Amino acid sequence: MQDEDVTKKSDIYEYVLTGNEKFLNIRAFTEKQKKEAYER
């Protein structure tokens, strides 16, 4: 449970059991990164 990109750690067990990544609620980019990319 060390991955900082997983924002909903309580559903890790569901992911392990099903293999469905929707349970992890992964956030790949921060709002700051999105804004910087948009401005470029």
C-alpha positions in Angstrom: 0.0 0.0 0.0 2.9 2.3 -0.7 1.7 3.5 -4.1 0.9 7.2 -3.9 -1.1 7.1 -7.1 -3.8 4.9 -5.6 -6.2 7.3 -3.9 -8.7 4.8 -2.5 -6.6 2.3 -0.6 -9.7 0.6 1.0 -10.5 -1.0 -2.4 -7.1 -2.7 -2.9 -8.5 -6.0 -1.7 -11.3 -5.8 -4.3 -8.6 -5.2 -7.0 -6.6 -8.2 -5.8 -9.6 -10.4 -5.9 -11.0 -9.3 -9.2 -8.1 -7.7 -11.1 -10.3 -4.8 -12.1 -8.3 -1.5 -11.8 -11.4 0.6 -11.4 -11.4 -0.3 -7.7 -8.0 1.5 -7.2 -9.2 4.9 -8.3 -5.8 5.7 -9.8 -4.9 9.3 -10.3 -2.0 9.4 -12.8 -1.5 13.2 -12.9 -1.7 15.9 -10.3 -3.8 19.1 -11.0 -0.5 21.1 -11.2 0.8 18.7 -13.8 -2.4 18.9 -15.9 -2.3 22.7 -15.8 1.4 22.9 -16.8 0.7 20.5 -19.7 -2.3 22.5 -20.8 -0.3 25.8 -20.7 2.4 24.2 -22.9 
